[in-house]
Amino acid sequence: MKFEGFSPGVWRQQYQYKSFAPVLVNQPWVWEDPRINTLLEQATRALGELNAFSLIVPDVDLFIEMHIAKEANQSSRIEGTQTAMDEAVMSEELIAPEKRDDWHEVRNYIDSINTAVAELQNLPLSNRLLRDTHAILMRGVRGEHKMPGEFRTSQNWIGGSGLKDAAFVPPHPSEVPELMSDLEKFWHNEAVEVPDLVRIAISHYQFETIHPFCDGNGRIGRLLITLYLVSKGLLYKPALYLSDFFERNRASYYDALMAVRTSGDMNHWVRFFLTGVAETATNGRNTFQKVLGLRTESEARMHELGRRGKKGLELLRLLYRRPVVTVADVVAALSISAPSANALVAEFVRFGLLREQTGYARNRVFAFESYLKLFLV
């Protein structure tokens, strides 16, 4: 299949509406656009540099958790949740009651990412893995009654108030099993010689066009990108997530997807996608560099604590994973008394490593702001 002149599918007349049936993607793909080759080289190089940092940063999994929290927050924000980054890493009791529904959606996404990446050790990237991940995503939140963990058996739509005025109507539910089976084959078909970054660009387009679930398609479709890259060994750690790029370029993202469906412009979509990979990987590399610098500076201050220096290092490790804490969190995590925890937190405040957020005399909340800010750019 050639990008230039690509025919994306057909519109099928259903009862009072038309649905879009995309062509199957498990086939060879070629293109003439030289810009794709240049962008592919740039994206591959940036991904390799990100990978290198993920291998040399000590305790990198601590910082990967923050990447995952940022991804969960940004991906959920695209879907309309209003949880802030600092709230995403708080415990539930610190979240205002009116925000807890959104918070649960973000936490579910974090759980679904962690579970899916871990399952890649036991399962290949597959429709089964996506369905299992979807079940976790929908657990106990809005959408929990919309067939969690199962492909849809009813017609959905994108935009508008219903099928008659929708911006886009995905394929009829009867077509979903064949389309998703074809997509799964495409991920693993070694006879199709397509670079992995181009293959996952096509796959993301196809997944979002099929829209196989009743709800949660955007989040699962964006997670699919990272799962594919990890499964193919292009990422050693799940450190690349494109939701931030898609959120900052939301209109362009949706326009690029729709341009494929309406006019077959696969060139534009792949260029947009590769640009996102290169930019996001570069930002991730820069964040790792800044984390290393902040870590060196922060750990150097622990020598000023004397005998409490060991507990100070333990608190730093806690903050890398949970940069918003209470004194009670410190007591539990470090197995120390409340007076000792209060004294240690006070030293961190003096060092400028923690800042109190509430202004209260009791039930205070402390944030590792300089660290949090590294993940907000």
C-alpha angles and dihedrals in degrees: 000000000000120000091218107074093011113169104209101196145284137284113240123205111237127171105308093336143055124238126201119241109196122209118255114268103203095105139088117291128202135171141187100207106113091198089070091058092050093047090046090056092048093048093047092050093049091048090052092052091050089050091052091055092048087058099047102040109098114238088005092170089071090061094039086063089062091049088052092048090051091048092049091049096046095042091049091046089060086058092051107267117140103208113137122224094252090049091052090065096043125099116254096254090062093055119094110249093241090057099046096093090059090042091054090053091053093046090049089054091051089051092047092051094048093046095046094049090048091048091057085077089064106024133042118238100281146145088262091059091048092050092049090049091049090054090058092046092055097042112132097340139096105306094033090126094049098094099282111207094012135095113249124268094189134063118266131185142200122233127354128059097279147344094293096059101025120138088223135003114204122217122300112273091246088066097050099085094054093044093049092046089053091048092052091051090051091058091058105029104118091180088070105078103208124138110254095241091053091044093054091045089057090042094053091050091049094047093050090047093051090045089193099186130064090234138001097044095134095053095044091045092053092045088051089068093059094041091053093049092048092046091052094047094246087120121039090190128026093255101133122079123164100198093097090054092045091048093051090047097033099143092046090048094054093040091052092052092047092048089063092050096045104035106010093246097160091151092065093047094050092047090051092048095048090048088055093050093050094046095044094046091049091050090049091052091050091050091053089051091052091045090055091051094048091046092053092049094045096047091049089062091058090076087069090064095068111196090006091059092099092055089045090058090049090053091050090053089051091050093051087061099032110022093179115064146153127222087254089058090053092049091052098042097044098034093231134131123271093249090051091048092049091050093048093048089049089056091050089052089050090051090051091242094115131036124194111239108191107049088222125133090222135032089029123182122210128200132199088222100174089056096044091052091060089067096046096069 
